[in-house]
Amino acid sequence: MGLLTFAEKVERFVPARARRSHLDVLLRELDQVVPGGTTALPASLHHLAERIRRRGLVILFSDLLAPPEEVLSGLAHFRHRQHEVLVFHILDPAEWTFDFDQPATFVDSETGEEVALEPWEVRAGYKQRLDAWAERYRTECRRAQIDYVALDTQTPYDQALYRYLEKRRRLH
């Protein structure tokens, strides 16, 4: 397993190793990642798919906040090259539930754009669109034989990954 972190460009690359102890190295690296700034997710997926020579398991931790057709195309590129793909779709719990009670100003963490609103006015529409958006990813990933796991930011990456790998081990 190897690791590549990126935003608009590659930030950190740890080459793949076959040793079990290498997973601890990767998890430490993941723990040090500081999210923020704009990302070029679809382009980065295609870029990486072209560079990985040996078939393997590709794991993406992302909020998937990019045009779904472009992200799904990037993920399909890995499948076309015979990789197994696992997507951890990560959002803050408040993004999944939108349980805000008071008027609020929301700030896009990538662009800094601000939107002031009354949560009760948009909650139902927001939840409907979010659910449809997540379902599209879930459905399209299943169709492409890509594993999809919805996750919130309160679940540590290592726990989510260990749970998934243990479940996978039991199924095979």
LOZAKOL-740798 format. One record per residue (C-alpha): residue in one letter; z, x, y. Coordinates in steps of 0.25 Angstrom, whole numbers, plus 5000, padded with zeros to 4 digits. Layout:
// residues N
aZXY
...
END
This chain:
// residues 172
m500050005000
g499750055014
l500049995028
l499149975040
t499749915053
f498849885065
a498749805077
e497449825085
k497349965077
v498050025065
e499450065069
r500050115056
f499350155043
v500150195030
p499150225018
a499350155005
r500150224994
a500450174980
r501850204979
r502850094979
s503750164989
h502550164999
l502950015001
d504250055008
v503450145018
l502450025021
l503649925023
r504350025033
e503050045040
l502849885041
d504349875046
q503949965058
v502749885062
v502949825076
p502049705078
g501349675091
g500049695099
t498749645096
t498149655082
a496749665077
l497049605063
p495649565058
a495049695062
s496149775056
l496049705043
h494549735042
h494749875046
l495849895035
a495049825024
e493949925026
r494850045025
i495650015013
r494850075001
r495750044989
r496049894986
g497449854988
l498449754994
v498249735009
i499449665016
l499349615030
f500549575038
s500049495050
d500249375059
l498749355057
l498649315071
a497149345072
p495949245069
p496149205054
e494649225051
e494649365055
v496049395048
l495549335036
s494249405036
g495049535037
l495949495025
a494649455017
h494149595020
f495249655012
r495049555001
h493549595001
r493949734998
q494749684986
h496149704993
e497349614990
v497849555003
l499149505007
v499449435021
f500749425027
h500649325038
i501749355047
l502249275059
d503549255066
p504349135061
a504249065074
e502749085073
w502749015060
t503748895064
f503548895079
d504948835080
f505148865095
d505948755103
q505848805118
p504648825127
a504148965125
t503149075129
f502449135117
v501949275118
d500749325110
s501349465104
e499949525104
t499349475117
g500549445125
e499949305129
e501049205132
v501049055129
a502148965135
l502348835127
e503248725122
p503348755107
w503548605104
e502248575110
v501448675101
r502248685088
a501548585080
g500148635084
y500648775082
k501248755068
q499948685064
r499048795068
l499948905063
d500048835049
a498548815049
w498348965053
a499249015042
e498648925032
r497248975035
y497749115032
r498449065019
t497248995014
e496249095018
c497049205012
r497249134999
r495749104999
a495449255000
q496549294990
i497449355001
d498949335000
y499549265012
v501049265015
a501549195028
l502749275033
d503649275045
t504149395053
q505649375048
t505249415034
p505149565033
y503849625028
d504449695017
q505149575011
a503849495012
l503049605006
y504049624994
r504049474992
y502549464991
l502449584982
e503449534973
k502849394972
r501449464970
r502049554959
r502649434951
l501249364952
h500549474946
END
